[in-house]
Amino acid sequence: MAMEFPVIAKLLEGRFPQAVKGAVTDKGDPWIEVSPGGIVEVLAFLKEEGGLEFDLLLMVTGVDRPDGEGGGEIEVVYHLASTTQGGELVLKVRLPREKPLCPTVTGVHPGALWHERETYDMLGVEFTGHPDLRRILCPEDWVGHPLRKDYEYPEEYGGISAK
């Protein structure tokens, strides 16, 4: 039987007081905010700890929030599942929009390789330590990151007009 969200949140807050910023339960699906510097350690713990075993990284994605404090932020969102205990969990890392840097989690979840590349391509998040961080959906010479709220689509690419 899967551990309840409040129990997981308290466990993480106690175990990683510097890394876990808190849990949010009043805005739709509950999630736990983790500092960029703590995400690898927290994910490794969640994967290996008996009774939790969040061994499946379902998705890594991002959200551009340009209207936040200090020029906005980008949230990197990690969706996890436990194939042995059942249950799902969402973690978020908030990064400054100006220079979004986050450590890669490919050492804990090798499947993150593709998800992080897509988040880099679409939102410009640089995953430090990533073994192959390059575009995956757009051509290598594409300018900008299409899921940024201030992105302006080019009028032409490769001699083809967008109109």
N, C-alpha and C positions, 0 to 999 in steps of 0.2 A: 504494500500500500504506500502511495506517495506521501511524502511529508507535506504538511500544509505550508502555504506561502509565508504566513507570519513567523512560523517556526524557523524556516530557512533564512528569512531576513534577519531575525535575531541572532541566529547562529553565525551568519556571515559578519554582521556588525560586531559581534564579540570577538570573532577570530581575526578579522582584518579591520581594526578600527581606523587605520589610516587610509585604507583603500575604499571601504564601503561608505558612501556618502549618505545612504538612507534608502528607504523603501517608499514607493508611491503607490497608494491603493485607491485614490479617489479620482483617478482620471482614466477610466476604462480598465483595460487589462492591467493588473499590478506588475510593477517592474522594480528592479533594484539598480540604483546608480552606483557605478564603480569608477574610481579615478583611472586615468589612462595608465599610470604607473603600476596599478594593481590588477589590471584585467587578466594578465597571463596567470598570475598566482591564484586568483579567485577561480578562474575557469579550470585550472588544474585540480584544485581542491574539490570543486563541484563534480568533476569527472571521476575522481578517485575515492572520495569519501564514501565509506559504507553507509547505506541508508539513503544516500542521495543519488550517486552514480549517474549524473547528467552526462552521459557518454556520447550523445548524438547532437552535433551542432547542425540544427536545421537550416539556419540562415544567418548571414551577417548582412546588414543593410544600413542605410543611413537616411537621415532627414535633415534638410537644410532649414534652419530657423534664423533668418537674417535679422529679425526684429528684436532679438534678445539683447541683453546688456553687453556693452563693450564691442559693438559691431556685429553681434550675433554669434551663433554657434552651430556646429554640426553635431548631431547625435549619431553615434555608431550603435546599432541595435543588434544584440546577439540573442537569437532564439534557440533555446536548448530543450532537449527531451531526454528522459531516462528510459532506456529500452528494458531495463530490469525492474525498476521500481514504479514505473508509470509516472505521468505528470510532465508538465512543461514549465519552463522558467524563462523570463526575459530580463536581460541585463542591458543597461545603457551606459555609454561613455560619452560625456560631453566634451567637445573640443572647440577651441576658438576658431571661428570661421576664417580668419585671416591666414592662419597657418595650422591646419588640422593635422596633427601628428599623433599616431597611436601605435603602440608596439604590435607586431604581428602575433597572432595566436596559432600560427601554423604548426608550432612545436607541440601544442596540446591537441589541436584538432587539425590534422593535415588537410581536410576538406575545405578549410577556410581559405586555402590558396586561391580558389576560384572566386569565392565570395568577396574577399578583400580586393582582388583585382577589379571586380565590377564596381565596388564602392569607390575605389580610386578613380576609375574611368568616369563614372557618372557624377561624383561629388568632389573629387580632388583630395580625398583623405590619403595621406601618405602613411603606409604601414611600415614602420621602421623594422628592419631585419627581415623583411619579406624576401623569399628566395627568387622571386620572378615578378616584381611589381611593374607591370606595363599594361597598356590598354587591352581590353578584351572584347569590347563591343564596338568601339569607334576605331577608325584607322589611326595608326601611330602618329600621323601628322595632324590629327584633329586638334583644333584650338578650343580650349575651355572644357567645362564639365556640364553636360546637358541637364542634369537635375538640380543645378543651383538655381535659386529663384531669380537671380539677376542675369541668367544666361541669355545671350542674344544669338539666335540661330543665324548662321552665315547666309548671305544672299546667294552665294554660289560655292560649290565645292567641286573640285576636279573638272571644272569647265561646265558643270551642270547647274542650271539656275534652279533656285528653290521655288520660283514662281511659275 
